[in-house]
Amino acid sequence: MKATAKAHSNIAFIKYWGRKEEILRLPSNGSISMNLSNLFTTTTVEFNPSLHNDDILVNGERNNEINSRITKHLDRIRVLLQKKTYAQVVSQNSFAASAGMASSASGFAALTVAGVAAAGLQLSEKELSILARQGSGSACRSIPDGFVEWVDGNTSDDSYAHKLFDQSHWDICDIVTVISKEKKDVSTSMGQQTASSSIFFQTRLNNIVQKIHTCKELMKTRNFDEFGKLIEMEALELHTIMFTSWPSLIYLEPASLGVMKAVKRLREEGISAYFTIDAGPNIHIICLQKDIDHIEKRIKTIPGVLETIINNASRGSYLIDNHLF
């Protein structure tokens, strides 16, 4: 059976950084995110008894590193299926992969949903989230709709994502400011492994539970400015951990700093805008719908900004009828 899934990338408001267990990708702390409407992956999977190996095509290319991760994830599905049947996989992103825009989140979420359906399996949303997490940690947050919490846990069954609010709860916007589309020198997965070497890492963990609680309350009441302050400070904290880990991780580029400073100037002019940053140089500007045009026009004048991508909160992962092969 052939199945195709569409999954959206997500931006973390409270970040996942550091793992307590590598193989199962159990995070050092919980996190909160929003699915992004215009950053998505479409993946078609078909298990075919005539194949002698998995046949995998991602964004028109056969990449050994990526394909190895996909095969490992298909192996997890084959364990559930209890059959060693190889699969044909074709996957396509709407945005640059491996450039710090959570392509692995949407990629492994789409692979999970399509792969499970192609195998004829029936899994709950929680089970899909747990499975997706093992391919890429943040992929578990791309399974549910809208605004999502990834629950910290000490076992695989306890670490999963669930919906906090659906996509219609809050009409905030994420303007992705693209600084680079190039593959990062150090992958997010590798960076996660150095997090605990930072002298500030334990301090972060000591405060994270209260921060998550505060974030959820601000989202519930739609207190935008207090929410914005919280997530901007959280992003700066994340990169402080990266700067002070060994070896240090410096993802930001000069244009990244230019955008960050521009956002601060916008606030001085009375525009409610705040930035957040994942593991990469690209800056996400969180704002209200009414301010999108003004902010985007300003940001596009900054040297080094390649493009902007406007996102609303979106669905998570779901099956579609339009197959890629």
LUMMIFI-182496 format. One record per residue (C-alpha): z, y, x; residue number from 1; chain. Coordinates in steps of 0.02 Angstrom, whole numbers, plus 50000, padded with zeros to 5 digits. Each point is the difference from the previous one (the first is absolute). Layout:
% LUMMIFI-182496
{pt {Z Y X} NUM 'A'}
...
% end
This chain:
% LUMMIFI-182496
{pt {50000 50000 50000} 1 'A'}
{pt {49957 50175 50059} 2 'A'}
{pt {50121 50146 49976} 3 'A'}
{pt {49997 50184 50046} 4 'A'}
{pt {50148 50118 50011} 5 'A'}
{pt {50020 50186 50026} 6 'A'}
{pt {50159 50064 50083} 7 'A'}
{pt {50054 50176 50043} 8 'A'}
{pt {50079 50061 50160} 9 'A'}
{pt {50169 50084 49986} 10 'A'}
{pt {50094 50143 50081} 11 'A'}
{pt {50183 49968 50038} 12 'A'}
{pt {50121 50138 49953} 13 'A'}
{pt {50145 49904 50078} 14 'A'}
{pt {49926 49906 50146} 15 'A'}
{pt {50001 49818 50054} 16 'A'}
{pt {50026 49997 50188} 17 'A'}
{pt {50073 49855 50096} 18 'A'}
{pt {50017 49817 49953} 19 'A'}
{pt {50149 49885 49995} 20 'A'}
{pt {49886 49848 49999} 21 'A'}
{pt {49824 49997 50072} 22 'A'}
{pt {49916 49846 49926} 23 'A'}
{pt {50047 50039 49819} 24 'A'}
{pt {49988 50189 50030} 25 'A'}
{pt {50172 50036 49930} 26 'A'}
{pt {50030 50187 50017} 27 'A'}
{pt {50151 50081 50081} 28 'A'}
{pt {50017 50110 49846} 29 'A'}
{pt {49931 50024 49826} 30 'A'}
{pt {49863 50128 49962} 31 'A'}
{pt {49919 50100 49859} 32 'A'}
{pt {49815 50038 49979} 33 'A'}
{pt {49860 50060 49887} 34 'A'}
{pt {49833 49910 49978} 35 'A'}
{pt {49850 50110 50041} 36 'A'}
{pt {49854 50012 49880} 37 'A'}
{pt {49858 50030 50125} 38 'A'}
{pt {50053 49889 50144} 39 'A'}
{pt {49963 49821 49952} 40 'A'}
{pt {49934 49831 50056} 41 'A'}
{pt {49887 49883 49901} 42 'A'}
{pt {50003 49816 50050} 43 'A'}
{pt {49908 49847 49936} 44 'A'}
{pt {50062 49824 50040} 45 'A'}
{pt {49922 49832 49962} 46 'A'}
{pt {50068 49833 50060} 47 'A'}
{pt {49852 49888 50041} 48 'A'}
{pt {50018 49815 50046} 49 'A'}
{pt {49835 50006 50096} 50 'A'}
{pt {50068 50125 50129} 51 'A'}
{pt {50065 49936 50168} 52 'A'}
{pt {50089 50164 50042} 53 'A'}
{pt {50049 50158 49909} 54 'A'}
{pt {49851 50119 49989} 55 'A'}
{pt {50071 50177 50006} 56 'A'}
{pt {49910 50167 49995} 57 'A'}
{pt {50103 50161 50000} 58 'A'}
{pt {49911 50166 49983} 59 'A'}
{pt {49838 49916 50051} 60 'A'}
{pt {50072 49931 50163} 61 'A'}
{pt {50075 49839 50067} 62 'A'}
{pt {50153 50053 50100} 63 'A'}
{pt {50096 49858 50083} 64 'A'}
{pt {50167 50090 49996} 65 'A'}
{pt {49991 50047 49817} 66 'A'}
{pt {49921 49835 49949} 67 'A'}
{pt {50140 49904 50086} 68 'A'}
{pt {50129 50091 49892} 69 'A'}
{pt {49897 49967 49844} 70 'A'}
{pt {49985 49814 50040} 71 'A'}
{pt {50189 49990 50024} 72 'A'}
{pt {50023 50078 49830} 73 'A'}
{pt {49875 49883 49921} 74 'A'}
{pt {50101 49858 50077} 75 'A'}
{pt {50151 50060 49901} 76 'A'}
{pt {49897 49988 49841} 77 'A'}
{pt {49935 49828 50052} 78 'A'}
{pt {50180 49940 50018} 79 'A'}
{pt {50030 50050 49819} 80 'A'}
{pt {49835 49922 49949} 81 'A'}
{pt {50041 49842 50099} 82 'A'}
{pt {49819 49988 50057} 83 'A'}
{pt {49915 50041 50166} 84 'A'}
{pt {49848 50082 49921} 85 'A'}
{pt {49920 50140 50099} 86 'A'}
{pt {49950 50164 49920} 87 'A'}
{pt {49865 50131 50004} 88 'A'}
{pt {50074 50175 50004} 89 'A'}
{pt {49912 50167 49989} 90 'A'}
{pt {50107 50157 50004} 91 'A'}
{pt {49955 50184 49994} 92 'A'}
{pt {50109 50156 50021} 93 'A'}
{pt {49967 50169 49923} 94 'A'}
{pt {50075 50081 50155} 95 'A'}
{pt {50019 49976 50189} 96 'A'}
{pt {50097 49845 50051} 97 'A'}
{pt {50136 49991 50134} 98 'A'}
{pt {50010 50190 50008} 99 'A'}
{pt {50174 50024 49928} 100 'A'}
{pt {49955 50006 49815} 101 'A'}
{pt {50078 49832 49953} 102 'A'}
{pt {49839 49901 49993} 103 'A'}
{pt {50097 49840 50033} 104 'A'}
{pt {50104 50035 49844} 105 'A'}
{pt {49852 50009 49883} 106 'A'}
{pt {49907 49867 50099} 107 'A'}
{pt {50131 49865 49992} 108 'A'}
{pt {50049 50044 49821} 109 'A'}
{pt {49819 49978 49946} 110 'A'}
{pt {49983 49840 50102} 111 'A'}
{pt {50158 49930 49921} 112 'A'}
{pt {49950 50035 49820} 113 'A'}
{pt {49821 49943 50023} 114 'A'}
{pt {50048 49847 50103} 115 'A'}
{pt {50133 49941 49878} 116 'A'}
{pt {49881 50021 49853} 117 'A'}
{pt {49857 49912 50093} 118 'A'}
{pt {50118 49855 50034} 119 'A'}
{pt {50039 49987 49814} 120 'A'}
{pt {50184 50036 50029} 121 'A'}
{pt {50115 50095 49882} 122 'A'}
{pt {50128 50110 50089} 123 'A'}
{pt {50114 50135 49930} 124 'A'}
{pt {49991 50179 50065} 125 'A'}
{pt {50157 49968 50102} 126 'A'}
{pt {49925 49843 50077} 127 'A'}
{pt {49838 50092 50040} 128 'A'}
{pt {50101 50138 50083} 129 'A'}
{pt {50097 49875 50106} 130 'A'}
{pt {49839 49915 50053} 131 'A'}
{pt {49911 50164 50040} 132 'A'}
{pt {50149 50057 50105} 133 'A'}
{pt {49973 49854 50119} 134 'A'}
{pt {49824 50060 50038} 135 'A'}
{pt {50049 50182 50022} 136 'A'}
{pt {50171 50070 49958} 137 'A'}
{pt {49942 50154 49905} 138 'A'}
{pt {49875 49894 49902} 139 'A'}
{pt {50142 49945 49887} 140 'A'}
{pt {50012 50180 49937} 141 'A'}
{pt {49817 50000 49950} 142 'A'}
{pt {50025 49860 49874} 143 'A'}
{pt {50097 50092 49861} 144 'A'}
{pt {49935 50155 49912} 145 'A'}
{pt {50043 50181 50031} 146 'A'}
{pt {50161 50047 50091} 147 'A'}
{pt {50075 49850 50087} 148 'A'}
{pt {50158 49943 50088} 149 'A'}
{pt {50000 49863 50132} 150 'A'}
{pt {50172 49920 49993} 151 'A'}
{pt {50084 49956 50163} 152 'A'}
{pt {50052 49818 50011} 153 'A'}
{pt {50064 49871 50123} 154 'A'}
{pt {49889 49859 49934} 155 'A'}
{pt {49818 49993 49953} 156 'A'}
{pt {50038 49982 49815} 157 'A'}
{pt {50111 50155 50002} 158 'A'}
{pt {49875 50117 50085} 159 'A'}
{pt {49868 50059 49877} 160 'A'}
{pt {49931 50155 49914} 161 'A'}
{pt {50020 50053 49820} 162 'A'}
{pt {49944 50147 49894} 163 'A'}
{pt {50120 50146 49986} 164 'A'}
{pt {49888 50108 49890} 165 'A'}
{pt {49822 49978 49940} 166 'A'}
{pt {49859 50111 50061} 167 'A'}
{pt {50016 50120 49853} 168 'A'}
{pt {50184 50041 50037} 169 'A'}
{pt {49965 50146 50115} 170 'A'}
{pt {49838 50097 50029} 171 'A'}
{pt {50029 50034 50184} 172 'A'}
{pt {49853 49990 50120} 173 'A'}
{pt {49974 49937 50176} 174 'A'}
{pt {49868 50092 50104} 175 'A'}
{pt {49962 49889 50148} 176 'A'}
{pt {49948 50109 50146} 177 'A'}
{pt {49893 49891 50111} 178 'A'}
{pt {50019 50042 50185} 179 'A'}
{pt {49929 49839 50069} 180 'A'}
{pt {49904 49849 49935} 181 'A'}
{pt {50016 49906 50165} 182 'A'}
{pt {50102 49842 50020} 183 'A'}
{pt {50175 50038 50064} 184 'A'}
{pt {50043 49956 50181} 185 'A'}
{pt {50160 49914 49940} 186 'A'}
{pt {49998 49913 49832} 187 'A'}
{pt {50136 50028 49872} 188 'A'}
{pt {50051 49819 50016} 189 'A'}
{pt {50027 50017 50187} 190 'A'}
{pt {50091 50165 49979} 191 'A'}
{pt {50121 49921 49877} 192 'A'}
{pt {50061 49885 50138} 193 'A'}
{pt {50060 50144 50110} 194 'A'}
{pt {50095 50096 49865} 195 'A'}
{pt {50172 49934 50044} 196 'A'}
{pt {49984 50065 50179} 197 'A'}
{pt {50023 50179 49938} 198 'A'}
{pt {50177 50068 50020} 199 'A'}
{pt {49982 50076 49825} 200 'A'}
{pt {49948 49840 49912} 201 'A'}
{pt {50174 49941 49949} 202 'A'}
{pt {50045 50175 49938} 203 'A'}
{pt {49847 49992 49888} 204 'A'}
{pt {50054 49832 49929} 205 'A'}
{pt {50177 50065 49968} 206 'A'}
{pt {49929 50135 49885} 207 'A'}
{pt {49850 49915 49921} 208 'A'}
{pt {50083 49925 49845} 209 'A'}
{pt {50064 50170 49943} 210 'A'}
{pt {49831 50078 50039} 211 'A'}
{pt {49910 49873 49892} 212 'A'}
{pt {50123 50030 49857} 213 'A'}
{pt {49974 50189 50013} 214 'A'}
{pt {49811 49980 50004} 215 'A'}
{pt {49999 49895 49843} 216 'A'}
{pt {50108 50126 49907} 217 'A'}
{pt {49887 50145 50051} 218 'A'}
{pt {49847 49902 49944} 219 'A'}
{pt {50083 49956 49835} 220 'A'}
{pt {50039 50183 49962} 221 'A'}
{pt {49836 50062 50078} 222 'A'}
{pt {50093 50123 50112} 223 'A'}
{pt {49849 50039 50106} 224 'A'}
{pt {50067 50121 50130} 225 'A'}
{pt {50155 49899 50042} 226 'A'}
{pt {49892 49843 50003} 227 'A'}
{pt {49877 50087 50116} 228 'A'}
{pt {50136 50053 50121} 229 'A'}
{pt {50068 49823 50005} 230 'A'}
{pt {49834 49915 50036} 231 'A'}
{pt {49948 50128 50131} 232 'A'}
{pt {50163 49976 50094} 233 'A'}
{pt {49977 49811 49982} 234 'A'}
{pt {49827 50010 50081} 235 'A'}
{pt {50068 50102 50145} 236 'A'}
{pt {50141 49876 50021} 237 'A'}
{pt {49876 49856 50006} 238 'A'}
{pt {49900 50082 50138} 239 'A'}
{pt {50161 50042 50095} 240 'A'}
{pt {50034 49812 50003} 241 'A'}
{pt {49823 49972 50064} 242 'A'}
{pt {50015 50135 50134} 243 'A'}
{pt {50164 49929 50064} 244 'A'}
{pt {49954 49815 49998} 245 'A'}
{pt {49943 49910 50156} 246 'A'}
{pt {49858 50003 50030} 247 'A'}
{pt {49988 50161 49902} 248 'A'}
{pt {49877 50018 49858} 249 'A'}
{pt {49912 50167 49986} 250 'A'}
{pt {49876 49991 49857} 251 'A'}
{pt {49988 50186 49962} 252 'A'}
{pt {49851 50103 50059} 253 'A'}
{pt {49987 50190 50021} 254 'A'}
{pt {49917 50013 49830} 255 'A'}
{pt {50144 49902 49924} 256 'A'}
{pt {50121 50135 50058} 257 'A'}
{pt {49880 50133 49936} 258 'A'}
{pt {50006 49926 49825} 259 'A'}
{pt {50190 49981 50005} 260 'A'}
{pt {50019 50184 50048} 261 'A'}
{pt {49876 50052 49865} 262 'A'}
{pt {50102 49910 49868} 263 'A'}
{pt {50155 50095 50054} 264 'A'}
{pt {49903 50164 49989} 265 'A'}
{pt {49942 49954 49825} 266 'A'}
{pt {50181 49983 49946} 267 'A'}
{pt {50039 50170 50073} 268 'A'}
{pt {49862 50067 49887} 269 'A'}
{pt {50078 49920 49847} 270 'A'}
{pt {49896 49840 49988} 271 'A'}
{pt {50102 49842 49977} 272 'A'}
{pt {49925 49880 50127} 273 'A'}
{pt {50081 49873 50116} 274 'A'}
{pt {49932 49880 50128} 275 'A'}
{pt {50032 49820 50039} 276 'A'}
{pt {49926 49893 50138} 277 'A'}
{pt {49981 49814 50027} 278 'A'}
{pt {49967 49914 50167} 279 'A'}
{pt {49847 50101 50047} 280 'A'}
{pt {49934 50177 50024} 281 'A'}
{pt {49946 50031 49820} 282 'A'}
{pt {50111 50113 49895} 283 'A'}
{pt {50036 49972 49815} 284 'A'}
{pt {50034 50161 49904} 285 'A'}
{pt {50101 49972 49843} 286 'A'}
{pt {49976 50136 49871} 287 'A'}
{pt {49985 50042 49815} 288 'A'}
{pt {49833 49983 49912} 289 'A'}
{pt {49985 50187 49970} 290 'A'}
{pt {50002 50037 50186} 291 'A'}
{pt {49870 49874 50061} 292 'A'}
{pt {49851 50118 50015} 293 'A'}
{pt {50097 50136 50091} 294 'A'}
{pt {50078 49878 50123} 295 'A'}
{pt {49841 49902 50033} 296 'A'}
{pt {49901 50159 50034} 297 'A'}
{pt {50130 50057 50128} 298 'A'}
{pt {50016 49832 50086} 299 'A'}
{pt {49813 49979 50023} 300 'A'}
{pt {49996 50155 50113} 301 'A'}
{pt {50115 49917 50129} 302 'A'}
{pt {49906 49945 50158} 303 'A'}
{pt {50000 49811 50016} 304 'A'}
{pt {50012 49960 49814} 305 'A'}
{pt {49856 49880 49962} 306 'A'}
{pt {50020 49987 49812} 307 'A'}
{pt {50125 49997 49858} 308 'A'}
{pt {50024 49864 49870} 309 'A'}
{pt {50088 50045 49838} 310 'A'}
{pt {50105 49865 49919} 311 'A'}
{pt {50101 49984 49842} 312 'A'}
{pt {50124 49861 49966} 313 'A'}
{pt {49905 49843 49955} 314 'A'}
{pt {50008 49819 49946} 315 'A'}
{pt {50047 49870 50127} 316 'A'}
{pt {49893 49843 50018} 317 'A'}
{pt {49892 49921 49865} 318 'A'}
{pt {49853 49885 49973} 319 'A'}
{pt {49826 50070 49965} 320 'A'}
{pt {49835 49921 49949} 321 'A'}
{pt {49884 50078 50130} 322 'A'}
{pt {49991 49875 50143} 323 'A'}
{pt {49944 50047 50177} 324 'A'}
{pt {49894 49842 50019} 325 'A'}
% end
